[in-house]
């Protein structure tokens, strides 16, 4: 089965995020990241990004659903 190629824009974003994580030592290989996601589009984008980068960054992921309360209607995200 041939490998699926990412669109150039997606690959570029993933490289930039991975580079920033490494440059600023936001996480180190072997660490586990806890992502607090609400189900909104920005949280889902973060989740998808980190799922795609977890092997490259050599980190573990734990995902927790959290209603950040940033918007009055945030309780309906992911419903």
C-alpha positions as CSV (number, residue, x, y, z in Angstrom):
1,X,0.0,0.0,0.0
2,X,1.6,3.4,-1.0
3,X,2.1,6.0,1.6
4,X,-0.3,8.9,1.6
5,X,1.3,12.2,0.9
6,X,0.3,15.2,2.9
7,X,-0.7,18.4,1.0
8,X,2.3,20.8,1.1
9,X,0.5,23.3,3.4
10,X,-0.2,20.6,6.0
11,X,3.4,19.3,5.8
12,X,4.7,22.9,6.2
13,X,2.5,23.5,9.3
14,X,3.6,20.2,10.9
15,X,7.3,21.1,10.3
16,X,6.8,24.6,11.8
17,X,5.1,23.2,14.9
18,X,7.7,20.5,15.3
19,X,10.5,23.0,14.9
20,X,9.0,25.4,17.4
21,X,8.5,22.6,20.0
22,X,12.1,21.6,19.6
23,X,13.6,25.1,19.4
24,X,11.8,26.2,22.6
25,X,12.1,22.8,24.3
26,X,8.4,22.8,25.0
27,X,8.5,19.0,25.4
28,X,11.4,16.6,25.4
29,X,11.6,13.1,23.9
30,X,10.1,10.5,26.3
31,X,7.8,13.0,28.0
32,X,4.0,12.6,28.0
33,X,1.8,15.6,26.9
34,X,-1.6,16.1,28.4
35,X,-3.8,17.9,25.8
36,X,-6.9,19.6,27.3
37,X,-9.3,19.9,24.3
38,X,-12.8,21.3,24.2
39,X,-14.0,20.0,20.9
40,X,-13.8,23.4,19.2
41,X,-12.0,23.8,16.0
42,X,-8.8,25.1,17.5
43,X,-8.6,22.2,20.0
44,X,-9.3,19.7,17.3
45,X,-6.6,21.2,15.1
46,X,-4.1,21.0,18.1
47,X,-5.1,17.4,18.7
48,X,-4.7,16.4,15.0
49,X,-1.4,18.1,14.9
50,X,0.0,16.4,18.0
51,X,-1.3,13.0,16.9
52,X,0.6,13.4,13.6
53,X,3.8,14.6,15.4
54,X,3.9,12.3,18.4
55,X,6.2,9.7,16.8
56,X,8.5,12.4,15.3
57,X,8.8,14.2,18.6
58,X,9.0,10.9,20.5
59,X,6.3,11.9,23.0
60,X,3.3,10.2,24.5
61,X,-0.2,11.8,24.4
62,X,-3.0,11.9,26.9
63,X,-6.2,13.7,25.8
64,X,-8.7,15.2,28.3
65,X,-11.9,16.9,27.4
66,X,-12.2,20.2,29.1
67,X,-14.8,23.0,28.7
68,X,-12.5,26.0,28.9
69,X,-15.5,28.3,29.2
70,X,-14.0,30.7,26.8
71,X,-17.3,31.2,25.0
72,X,-20.9,31.3,26.3
73,X,-21.8,28.5,24.0
74,X,-18.7,26.3,24.6
75,X,-20.7,23.6,26.3
76,X,-22.2,22.5,22.9
77,X,-18.8,21.9,21.3
78,X,-18.4,18.2,20.4
79,X,-22.0,17.5,21.2
